[in-house]
Amino acid sequence: MRVAGLGRRAAGFTLIEMLAAVAVGSLLVYLLSQTLTLTQQGLSRATRLGDQRMQEETADRVLRGLLGQLLPASPGRATTALHGSASFVEFSTLPPQSRWSDGVLQARLAVEPDGPSRHALVLTLTSPAAAPMPPARVERRVLLSGLATARLTYYYTDSGRDRLAATPIDPHRLPELVVADWTYSDGGARQGGEIAVRPRVQAPGDCDLDMTTATCRPS
């Protein structure tokens, strides 16, 4: 009879063995799901960081191009070619015609709301239109988004010292550097960034630049 009993036990599983198998299987499924979740989070994070980097590279290229073609002040305008504050900067620029066919542009870089507790760095380009032409052409572009903070800082040569100092914008001269810096609101590995551009005033030779037609008038 013992031999027959052993044969019946070998042919099946006890309740405890089945529960143990279910527990082990559940644990394996849980570990697999955790691994897949972590992998997905890693991919999402890498994608997010890649998108942030692409945005930053584009913003850097655009701002350097625009500030690198800054136009000098002209009669009837502000005493400087550039003015602004910690939340915006405005200036006139004349990008190469291969990139823009409308001549002189008025550029405004501003920190704007981008949802609850978020900000964006937004560039607005306005091409003035002479009457009786249609209204001015306006192009608005979000350079950076999803920011926790963003600000603009202006650096000037400190008088009497061989160094730059961050000060409020001076209406009588161009800053040596315009710096945009920011932090991200998602708490990811990339906490923030910075773009520092040295404004360059460009004028076609020794002449007075007509801001409307982008032509040079004799001095």
Summary of the structure (lengths in Angstrom):
residues: 219
radius of gyration: 30.7
end to end distance: 121.5
largest distance: 121.5
contacts: 564
relative contact order: 0.15
helix: 28%
strand: 34%
